[in-house]
Amino acid sequence: VQLQASGGGLVQAGGSLRLSCTASGRTLSTYHSAWFRQGPGKEREFVASISRSFAATSYADSVKGRFTISRDNANNAVVLQMNDLKPEDTAVYYCAAGARTASSYADQYDHWGQGTQVTVSS
């Protein structure tokens, strides 16, 4: 499966963005999916995941209550709705998909999108 992330941009603190991860080649709903991010000078970190069977979701503590991950099966995509954005959310956001488990560990995912830049100004 090939993944294409989109929807990033520049937004003021308190604003919202909607990221989309569109798949081609396979049906994305048959994979566990997740979003990770990598901020300037930081390691890649887990943001949110959604399981393939029951669409169970999991979030990093830093985004819980502000971000929502969901499936858009009509468009073969996974969406990350980001509200109340903060400057510390500035990062390149990557979507990922895998067949093993919905995990917060990057090595559990076999397929990655190219990343989309999110910049939050204060």
DSSP file with accessible surface (Angstrom, degrees, kcal/mol):
  #  RESIDUE AA STRUCTURE BP1 BP2  ACC     N-H-->O    O-->H-N    N-H-->O    O-->H-N    TCO  KAPPA ALPHA  PHI   PSI    X-CA   Y-CA   Z-CA
    1    1 A V              0   0   22      0, 0.0     2,-0.4     0, 0.0    24,-0.2   0.000 360.0 360.0 360.0 137.3    0.0    0.0    0.0
    2    2 A Q  E     -A   24   0A 119     22,-2.7    22,-2.1    24,-0.1     2,-0.4  -0.899 360.0-154.0-105.7 137.5    1.2    3.5   -0.9
    3    3 A L  E     -A   23   0A  15    109,-0.4     2,-0.5    -2,-0.4   111,-0.4  -0.903  10.0-169.2-117.3 139.8    0.4    6.4    1.5
    4    4 A Q  E     -A   22   0A 112     18,-2.1    18,-2.7    -2,-0.4     2,-0.3  -0.972   9.7-157.9-129.5 114.5    0.1   10.1    0.7
    5    5 A A  E     +A   21   0A   2     -2,-0.5     2,-0.3    16,-0.2    16,-0.2  -0.728  22.3 158.4 -92.7 141.7   -0.2   12.6    3.5
    6    6 A S  E     +A   20   0A  54     14,-2.4    14,-2.6    -2,-0.3   110,-0.1  -0.946  33.4  73.3-151.0 169.3   -1.7   16.0    2.9
    7    7 A G        +     0   0   35     -2,-0.3    11,-0.4     1,-0.3    -1,-0.1   0.360  59.0 135.5 105.6  -3.9   -3.4   18.9    4.7
    8    8 A G        +     0   0   29     12,-0.1     2,-0.3     9,-0.1    -1,-0.3  -0.149  20.4 124.6 -69.8 171.2   -0.5   20.5    6.5
    9    9 A G  E     -d  118   0B  30    108,-0.8   110,-2.8   107,-0.1     2,-0.5  -0.987  58.3 -53.7 167.8-166.8    0.1   24.2    6.6
   10   10 A L  E     +d  119   0B 133     -2,-0.3     2,-0.3   108,-0.2   110,-0.2  -0.890  53.5 164.4-105.4 129.2    0.7   27.3    8.7
   11   11 A V  E     -d  120   0B  25    108,-2.5   110,-2.4    -2,-0.5     2,-0.2  -0.981  35.1-111.4-142.6 151.7   -1.9   28.1   11.4
   12   12 A Q  E >   -d  121   0B 148     -2,-0.3     3,-2.3   108,-0.2    73,-0.2  -0.484  51.5 -81.5 -79.4 155.2   -2.0   30.3   14.5
   13   13 A A  T 3  S+     0   0   50    108,-2.5    73,-0.2     1,-0.3    -1,-0.1  -0.276 120.5  30.4 -54.7 137.5   -2.1   28.9   18.0
   14   14 A G  T 3  S+     0   0   45     71,-3.3    70,-0.6     1,-0.3    -1,-0.3   0.250  99.3 115.5  92.1 -10.4   -5.7   27.8   18.8
   15   15 A G    <   -     0   0   21     -3,-2.3    70,-2.5    70,-0.2     2,-0.3  -0.088  57.9-121.8 -83.3-175.4   -6.5   27.1   15.2
   16   16 A S        -     0   0   61     67,-0.2     2,-0.3    68,-0.2    67,-0.2  -0.927  19.9-177.3-131.6 151.2   -7.3   23.8   13.5
   17   17 A L  E     - B   0  82A  31     65,-2.2    65,-3.2    -2,-0.3     2,-0.5  -0.980  16.0-145.9-141.2 154.4   -6.0   21.6   10.7
   18   18 A R  E     - B   0  81A 133    -11,-0.4     2,-0.3    -2,-0.3    63,-0.2  -0.968  15.1-162.6-124.6 113.3   -7.3   18.4    9.1
   19   19 A L  E     - B   0  80A   0     61,-2.8    61,-2.8    -2,-0.5     2,-0.4  -0.749   4.3-161.2 -94.0 143.9   -4.6   16.0    7.9
   20   20 A S  E     -AB   6  79A  18    -14,-2.6   -14,-2.4    -2,-0.3     2,-0.6  -0.974  10.9-162.2-127.0 139.2   -5.5   13.2    5.5
   21   21 A a  E     -AB   5  78A   3     57,-2.5    57,-1.9    -2,-0.4     2,-0.4  -0.950  17.0-166.9-119.1 106.3   -3.6   10.0    4.7
   22   22 A T  E     -AB   4  77A  57    -18,-2.7   -18,-2.1    -2,-0.6     2,-0.3  -0.806   4.9-151.5-101.3 133.9   -4.8    8.6    1.4
   23   23 A A  E     -A    3   0A   9     53,-2.7     2,-0.3    -2,-0.4   -20,-0.2  -0.736  11.2-173.3-104.8 151.3   -3.9    5.1    0.3
   24   24 A S  E     +A    2   0A  65    -22,-2.1   -22,-2.7    -2,-0.3     3,-0.0  -0.973  65.9  30.5-136.6 151.0   -3.5    3.5   -3.1
   25   25 A G  S    S+     0   0   68     -2,-0.3     2,-0.3   -24,-0.2    -2,-0.0  -0.035 118.2  33.6  97.4 -35.8   -2.9   -0.1   -4.0
   26   26 A R  S    S-     0   0  144    -24,-0.2     2,-0.6    50,-0.1   -24,-0.1  -0.953  93.2 -89.9-144.7 165.8   -4.8   -1.6   -1.1
   27   27 A T    >   -     0   0   78     -2,-0.3     3,-1.7     1,-0.2     4,-0.1  -0.710  32.0-152.3 -82.3 117.4   -7.8   -0.9    1.1
   28   28 A L  G >  S+     0   0    1     -2,-0.6     3,-2.2     1,-0.3    -1,-0.2   0.804  88.5  69.2 -64.8 -27.0   -6.5    1.1    4.0
   29   29 A S  G 3  S+     0   0   38      1,-0.3    -1,-0.3    44,-0.1    26,-0.1   0.630  89.2  64.7 -69.2 -10.1   -9.2   -0.1    6.4
   30   30 A T  G <  S+     0   0   68     -3,-1.7     2,-0.3     2,-0.1    -1,-0.3   0.436  99.5  67.1 -88.2   0.9   -7.6   -3.6    6.3
   31   31 A Y  S <  S-     0   0   18     -3,-2.2     2,-0.3    -4,-0.1    68,-0.2  -0.882  87.0-115.7-116.7 150.4   -4.5   -2.1    8.0
   32   32 A H  E     -E   98   0B  19     66,-2.8    66,-2.5    -2,-0.3     2,-0.3  -0.661  43.7-160.7 -72.3 141.0   -3.9   -0.6   11.5
   33   33 A S  E     +EF  97  50B   4     17,-2.5    17,-2.9    -2,-0.3     2,-0.3  -0.905  16.4 171.2-130.3 158.1   -3.0    3.0   10.9
   34   34 A A  E     -EF  96  49B   1     62,-2.3    62,-2.5    -2,-0.3     2,-0.4  -0.975  25.4-130.4-156.5 163.7   -1.3    5.7   12.9
   35   35 A W  E     +EF  95  48B   0     13,-2.8    12,-2.5    -2,-0.3    13,-1.7  -0.982  24.1 178.5-118.9 137.4    0.1    9.2   12.8
   36   36 A F  E     -EF  94  46B   4     58,-2.9    58,-3.0    -2,-0.4     2,-0.3  -0.837   9.1-157.0-125.1 165.2    3.5   10.1   14.0
   37   37 A R  E     -EF  93  45B  10      8,-2.6     8,-3.4    -2,-0.3     2,-0.4  -0.987   9.8-157.0-144.1 155.3    5.3   13.5   14.1
   38   38 A Q  E     -E   92   0B  70     54,-2.1    54,-2.2    -2,-0.3     6,-0.2  -0.940  15.3-161.4-135.7 111.3    8.9   14.7   14.2
   39   39 A G    >   -     0   0    8      4,-0.5     3,-2.3    -2,-0.4    52,-0.2  -0.370  44.2 -65.8 -84.2 168.6    9.5   18.2   15.5
   40   40 A P  T 3  S-     0   0  105      0, 0.0    -1,-0.2     0, 0.0     3,-0.1  -0.325 121.8  -2.9 -57.3 122.7   12.7   20.3   14.9
   41   41 A G  T 3  S+     0   0   96      1,-0.2     2,-0.3    -3,-0.1    -2,-0.0   0.629 114.3 110.4  71.2  13.3   15.6   18.6   16.6
   42   42 A K  S <  S-     0   0  116     -3,-2.3    -1,-0.2     1,-0.0     2,-0.1  -0.778  70.0-107.5-117.6 164.1   13.4   15.9   18.1
   43   43 A E        -     0   0  168     -2,-0.3    -4,-0.5     1,-0.1     2,-0.1  -0.477  49.8 -85.7 -81.2 159.6   12.9   12.2   17.5
   44   44 A R        -     0   0   95     -6,-0.2     2,-0.3    -2,-0.1    -6,-0.2  -0.419  53.8-167.1 -65.0 136.4    9.8   10.9   15.8
   45   45 A E  E     -F   37   0B  75     -8,-3.4    -8,-2.6    -2,-0.1     2,-0.1  -0.946  22.9-103.1-132.1 152.8    7.0   10.4   18.3
   46   46 A F  E     +F   36   0B  29     -2,-0.3   -10,-0.2    58,-0.2     3,-0.1  -0.425  34.1 170.1 -70.4 140.5    3.6    8.7   18.3
   47   47 A V  E     -     0   0B   0    -12,-2.5    13,-2.5     1,-0.4     2,-0.3   0.716  59.1 -26.9-114.5 -56.5    0.5   10.9   17.9
   48   48 A A  E     -FG  35  59B   0    -13,-1.7   -13,-2.8    11,-0.2    -1,-0.4  -0.989  49.7-160.1-161.4 155.2   -2.5    8.6   17.4
   49   49 A S  E     -FG  34  58B   4      9,-2.3     9,-1.9    -2,-0.3     2,-0.4  -0.959   2.9-160.7-139.6 159.7   -3.5    5.2   16.1
   50   50 A I  E     -FG  33  57B   4    -17,-2.9   -17,-2.5    -2,-0.3     7,-0.2  -0.994  21.3-129.1-141.7 131.5   -6.7    3.4   14.9
   51   51 A S     >  -     0   0   17      5,-2.3     4,-0.5    -2,-0.4   -19,-0.1  -0.374  12.2-130.7 -80.4 162.2   -7.2   -0.3   14.7
   52   52 A R  T  4 S+     0   0  106      2,-0.1    -1,-0.1   -22,-0.1   -21,-0.1   0.833  96.9  43.7 -83.4 -29.7   -8.4   -2.1   11.6
   53   53 A S  T  4 S+     0   0   86      1,-0.1    -1,-0.1   -23,-0.1   -24,-0.0   0.963 132.5   7.7 -84.8 -53.0  -11.1   -4.2   13.1
   54   54 A F  T  4 S-     0   0  185      2,-0.1    -2,-0.1     0, 0.0    -1,-0.1   0.295  93.6-117.5-115.2   8.0  -13.1   -2.1   15.5
   55   55 A A     <  +     0   0   48     -4,-0.5     2,-0.2     1,-0.2    -3,-0.1   0.853  48.2 177.8  54.7  37.3  -11.5    1.3   14.8
   56   56 A A        -     0   0   58     -6,-0.0    -5,-2.3     1,-0.0     2,-0.3  -0.531  14.2-148.4 -69.6 137.6  -10.3    1.5   18.4
   57   57 A T  E     -G   50   0B  69     -7,-0.2     2,-0.3    -2,-0.2    -7,-0.2  -0.778  18.3-174.4-114.3 155.0   -8.3    4.6   18.9
   58   58 A S  E     -G   49   0B  60     -9,-1.9    -9,-2.3    -2,-0.3     2,-0.3  -0.991   8.2-165.5-145.0 145.6   -5.3    5.6   21.0
   59   59 A Y  E     -G   48   0B  41     -2,-0.3   -11,-0.2   -11,-0.2     2,-0.1  -0.960  26.5-109.8-134.6 149.6   -3.6    9.0   21.6
   60   60 A A    >>  -     0   0   19    -13,-2.5     3,-1.7    -2,-0.3     4,-1.2  -0.482  37.4-117.9 -67.3 147.0   -0.5   10.4   23.0
   61   61 A D  T 34 S+     0   0  134      1,-0.3     3,-0.3     2,-0.2    -1,-0.1   0.845 111.7  63.6 -57.4 -33.3   -1.1   12.3   26.2
   62   62 A S  T 34 S+     0   0   60      1,-0.2    -1,-0.3     3,-0.0   -15,-0.1   0.690 114.1  30.3 -68.7 -17.9    0.1   15.5   24.6
   63   63 A V  T X> S+     0   0    0     -3,-1.7     3,-2.4   -16,-0.2     4,-2.2   0.467  84.7 127.7-118.2  -4.9   -2.8   15.5   22.1
   64   64 A K  T 3< S+     0   0  119     -4,-1.2     4,-0.1    -3,-0.3   -16,-0.0  -0.273  80.2  16.4 -60.1 132.0   -5.6   13.8   23.9
   65   65 A G  T 34 S+     0   0   82      2,-0.5    -1,-0.3     1,-0.1     3,-0.1   0.274 125.5  59.0  89.5 -12.9   -8.7   15.8   23.9
   66   66 A R  T <4 S+     0   0   24     -3,-2.4    17,-2.0     1,-0.2     2,-0.3   0.693  98.4  52.8-115.2 -34.3   -7.5   18.0   21.0
   67   67 A F  E  <  -C   82   0A   3     -4,-2.2    -2,-0.5    15,-0.2     2,-0.4  -0.826  59.8-166.5-107.8 148.8   -6.8   15.6   18.1
   68   68 A T  E     -C   81   0A  71     13,-2.4    13,-3.0    -2,-0.3     2,-0.4  -0.992   4.7-158.8-135.7 126.4   -9.1   12.9   16.7
   69   69 A I  E     +C   80   0A   4     -2,-0.4     2,-0.3    11,-0.2    11,-0.2  -0.846  25.2 156.0-101.7 139.7   -8.1   10.1   14.4
   70   70 A S  E     -C   79   0A  50      9,-2.2     9,-3.0    -2,-0.4     2,-0.4  -0.965  38.3-105.2-154.7 168.2  -10.8    8.5   12.2
   71   71 A R  E     -C   78   0A  44     -2,-0.3     2,-0.5     7,-0.2     7,-0.2  -0.815  12.8-166.0-102.0 142.9  -11.3    6.5    9.0
   72   72 A D  E > > +C   77   0A  37      5,-2.9     5,-1.9    -2,-0.4     3,-1.2  -0.788  16.1 173.8-120.9  80.3  -12.7    8.0    5.7
   73   73 A N  G > 5S+     0   0  101     -2,-0.5     3,-1.1     1,-0.3    -1,-0.1   0.807  71.5  65.0 -65.3 -28.8  -13.4    4.7    4.0
   74   74 A A  G 3 5S+     0   0   95      1,-0.3    -1,-0.3    -3,-0.1    -2,-0.0   0.821 114.3  33.2 -61.9 -29.8  -15.2    6.3    1.0
   75   75 A N  G < 5S-     0   0  103     -3,-1.2    -1,-0.3     2,-0.1   -52,-0.3   0.235 110.9-118.2-109.2  11.1  -11.8    8.0    0.2
   76   76 A N  T < 5S+     0   0   39     -3,-1.1   -53,-2.7    -4,-0.2     2,-0.3   0.936  74.7 122.5  52.5  51.9   -9.6    5.1    1.4
   77   77 A A  E   < -BC  22  72A   1     -5,-1.9    -5,-2.9   -55,-0.2     2,-0.4  -0.896  60.8-136.3-141.0 163.1   -8.1    7.4    3.9
   78   78 A V  E     -BC  21  71A   2    -57,-1.9   -57,-2.5    -2,-0.3     2,-0.4  -0.989  27.4-153.0-120.6 136.0   -7.4    8.0    7.6
   79   79 A V  E     -BC  20  70A   4     -9,-3.0    -9,-2.2    -2,-0.4     2,-0.5  -0.863  11.8-160.3-114.9 142.0   -7.9   11.5    8.9
   80   80 A L  E     -BC  19  69A   0    -61,-2.8   -61,-2.8    -2,-0.4     2,-0.6  -0.952  10.5-162.0-120.4 106.7   -6.4   13.4   11.8
   81   81 A Q  E     -BC  18  68A  57    -13,-3.0   -13,-2.4    -2,-0.5     2,-0.6  -0.819   9.3-165.9 -87.5 121.1   -8.5   16.3   13.0
   82   82 A M  E     +BC  17  67A   0    -65,-3.2   -65,-2.2    -2,-0.6     2,-0.3  -0.952  10.4 175.2-116.6 116.4   -6.3   18.7   15.0
   83   83 A N        +     0   0   62    -17,-2.0   -67,-0.2    -2,-0.6   -68,-0.2  -0.783  59.5  22.0-115.6 162.3   -8.0   21.4   17.1
   84   84 A D  S    S-     0   0   87    -70,-0.6    -1,-0.2    -2,-0.3   -68,-0.2   0.916  84.2-159.4  49.2  51.1   -6.6   23.9   19.6
   85   85 A L        -     0   0    1    -70,-2.5   -71,-3.3    -3,-0.2   -70,-0.2  -0.281   7.4-158.2 -66.8 146.6   -3.2   23.7   18.0
   86   86 A K    >   -     0   0   77    -73,-0.2     3,-2.6   -72,-0.1     4,-0.3  -0.864  31.6-109.4-122.1 155.8   -0.2   24.8   20.0
   87   87 A P  G >  S+     0   0   51      0, 0.0     3,-1.9     0, 0.0    33,-0.4   0.846 117.7  63.1 -54.6 -31.8    3.3   25.9   18.9
   88   88 A E  G 3  S+     0   0  113      1,-0.3   -49,-0.1   -49,-0.0    -3,-0.0   0.585  89.1  69.4 -72.5  -6.9    4.7   22.7   20.3
   89   89 A D  G <  S+     0   0    0     -3,-2.6    -1,-0.3     2,-0.0     2,-0.2   0.526  70.3 121.7 -82.6  -5.8    2.6   20.8   17.8
   90   90 A T    <   +     0   0   28     -3,-1.9     2,-0.3    -4,-0.3    29,-0.2  -0.403  41.2 107.7 -60.3 124.0    4.9   22.1   15.0
   91   91 A A  E    S- H   0 118B   2     27,-2.0    27,-2.8    -2,-0.2     2,-0.6  -0.967  75.5 -82.7-177.5 169.0    6.3   19.1   13.2
   92   92 A V  E     -EH  38 117B  34    -54,-2.2   -54,-2.1    -2,-0.3     2,-0.5  -0.876  48.1-146.1 -89.0 126.6    6.4   17.0   10.1
   93   93 A Y  E     -EH  37 116B   0     23,-3.0    23,-2.1    -2,-0.6     2,-0.4  -0.847  14.9-168.2-101.6 130.4    3.5   14.6   10.4
   94   94 A Y  E     -E   36   0B  43    -58,-3.0   -58,-2.9    -2,-0.5     2,-0.3  -0.936  10.3-147.3-117.9 137.9    3.7   11.1    9.0
   95   95 A a  E     -E   35   0B   1     -2,-0.4    18,-2.5   -60,-0.2     2,-0.3  -0.766  19.7-173.4 -99.8 153.5    1.0    8.6    8.5
   96   96 A A  E     -EI  34 112B   1    -62,-2.5   -62,-2.3    -2,-0.3     2,-0.3  -0.975  10.8-164.1-144.6 154.1    1.8    4.9    8.8
   97   97 A A  E     +EI  33 111B   0     14,-2.3    14,-2.2    -2,-0.3    13,-1.1  -0.994  13.2 165.3-142.2 145.4    0.0    1.6    8.2
   98   98 A G  E     -E   32   0B   0    -66,-2.5   -66,-2.8    -2,-0.3    11,-0.1  -0.988  35.2-137.8-155.9 164.0    0.7   -2.0    9.3
   99   99 A A  S    S+     0   0   44     -2,-0.3     3,-0.1   -68,-0.2    10,-0.1   0.567  89.7  65.1-100.7 -10.1   -0.8   -5.4    9.5
  100  100 A R  S    S-     0   0  128      8,-0.5     2,-0.3     1,-0.3     9,-0.1   0.973 107.9 -31.4 -85.4 -55.6    0.4   -6.5   12.9
  101  101 A T        -     0   0   63      7,-0.4     2,-1.0   -69,-0.1    -1,-0.3  -0.993  52.8-103.1-161.9 154.6   -1.1   -4.2   15.6
  102  102 A A        +     0   0   30     -2,-0.3     2,-0.3    -3,-0.1   -51,-0.1  -0.779  64.6 162.2 -83.3 104.3   -2.3   -0.7   16.3
  103  103 A S        -     0   0   18     -2,-1.0   -55,-0.1     2,-0.2   -53,-0.1  -0.808  56.2-134.2-129.1 161.6    0.8    0.4   18.2
  104  104 A S  S    S+     0   0   58     -2,-0.3     2,-0.5   -58,-0.1   -58,-0.2   0.374  83.9  95.4 -92.2   2.7    2.5    3.5   19.5
  105  105 A Y    >   -     0   0  159      1,-0.1     3,-1.9   -60,-0.1    -2,-0.2  -0.846  68.8-147.6-100.0 126.3    5.8    2.0   18.2
  106  106 A A  G >  S+     0   0   39     -2,-0.5     3,-1.8     1,-0.3    -1,-0.1   0.806  93.4  67.0 -62.0 -30.4    7.0    3.1   14.8
  107  107 A D  G 3  S+     0   0  113      1,-0.3    -1,-0.3    -3,-0.0    -3,-0.0   0.559  88.0  69.0 -73.5  -3.2    8.7   -0.3   14.1
  108  108 A Q  G <  S+     0   0   53     -3,-1.9    -8,-0.5   -10,-0.1     2,-0.4   0.477  88.6  78.2 -87.1  -3.4    5.2   -2.0   14.0
  109  109 A Y    <   -     0   0    8     -3,-1.8   -11,-0.3    -4,-0.1     3,-0.1  -0.913  53.6-175.2-113.6 134.4    4.3   -0.2   10.8
  110  110 A D        +     0   0   89    -13,-1.1     2,-0.4    -2,-0.4   -12,-0.2   0.620  68.2  57.6 -99.5 -18.0    5.6   -1.3    7.4
  111  111 A H  E     -I   97   0B  55    -14,-2.2   -14,-2.3  -109,-0.0     2,-0.4  -0.972  61.9-177.6-125.7 133.1    4.2    1.5    5.2
  112  112 A W  E     -I   96   0B  80     -2,-0.4  -109,-0.4   -16,-0.2   -16,-0.2  -0.965  19.1-135.9-132.3 143.1    4.8    5.2    5.5
  113  113 A G        -     0   0    8    -18,-2.5  -109,-0.2    -2,-0.4     3,-0.1  -0.340  35.5-104.5 -84.1 176.5    3.7    8.4    3.8
  114  114 A Q        -     0   0  100   -111,-0.4   -20,-0.1     1,-0.1  -110,-0.1   0.612  60.3-110.8 -84.2 -12.3    6.1   11.1    2.9
  115  115 A G        -     0   0   13    -20,-0.1     2,-0.4     1,-0.1   -21,-0.2   0.151  19.1-130.3  97.5 146.8    5.1   13.6    5.6
  116  116 A T  E     - H   0  93B  21    -23,-2.1   -23,-3.0  -110,-0.1     2,-0.4  -1.000  23.6-120.0-136.2 135.6    3.3   16.9    5.7
  117  117 A Q  E     - H   0  92B  89     -2,-0.4  -108,-0.8   -25,-0.2     2,-0.5  -0.597  23.9-172.1 -81.8 129.3    4.6   20.0    7.5
  118  118 A V  E     -dH   9  91B   0    -27,-2.8   -27,-2.0    -2,-0.4     2,-0.5  -0.989   4.4-176.4-117.8 124.3    2.4   21.6   10.2
  119  119 A T  E     -d   10   0B  52   -110,-2.8  -108,-2.5    -2,-0.5     2,-0.6  -0.988   5.9-167.3-124.4 124.1    3.6   24.9   11.6
  120  120 A V  E     -d   11   0B   6     -2,-0.5     2,-0.3   -33,-0.4  -108,-0.2  -0.953   9.8-154.6-113.7 118.7    1.8   26.6   14.5
  121  121 A S  E      d   12   0B  44   -110,-2.4  -108,-2.5    -2,-0.6    -2,-0.0  -0.674 360.0 360.0 -93.7 149.1    2.7   30.2   15.2
  122  122 A S              0   0  139     -2,-0.3    -1,-0.1  -110,-0.2   -36,-0.0  -0.347 360.0 360.0 -90.5 360.0    2.3   31.8   18.6
